[in-house]
Amino acid sequence: MKAHRAPVVIGWTEYVDLPDWGVRRLRAKVDTGARSSALHVENIRELPRDGVRFDVVLHRQKRDRRVHVRAQVVRRSRVRSSNGELSQRLFVQTTLRLGPVEKTIEIGLVDREKMIHRMLLGRAALSGPFLIDVDHRMLLSRRRRRAARKRSEGE
């Protein structure tokens, strides 16, 4: 993780990148009530030697927008979902890029088909340099757009 002097202020939802898997601008909901992060995947298939293969579904309506991923399972754990149900989940590690911060996080592979956001960022992924402004969303994305607009206007 890169060191930062001031906290990085993020909104309650942001676009994130998972660069190891070629995933860019995935909408993620920040959830400080959840310890672990979760990612909507389909076609989970366990492989020999604790490997796993799955599809990351990038968009709710455009279901053909997906990335095929192979990863190592780092742990298996029972997780209680927001509706109170316990389920067994596979967890993998990858790099998260959120604004200027890149860090390795654990992600639980789960079916979030009915959820608006393809990814949920829990406290473990948010530890460190992040400060969450719950009154706003897409703060980092908005800054990126403003900076691009200023460059195009010649400032």
Secondary structure, 3 states (H helix, E strand, C coil): CCCCCCCEEEECEEEEEEHHHCEEEEEEEECCCCCCEEEEEEEEEEECCCEEEEEEECCCCCCCCEEEEEEEEEEEEEEECCCCCEEEEEEEEEEEEECCEEEEEEEEEECCCCCCCCEEECHHHHCCCEEEECCCCCHHHHHHHHHHHHHHCCC
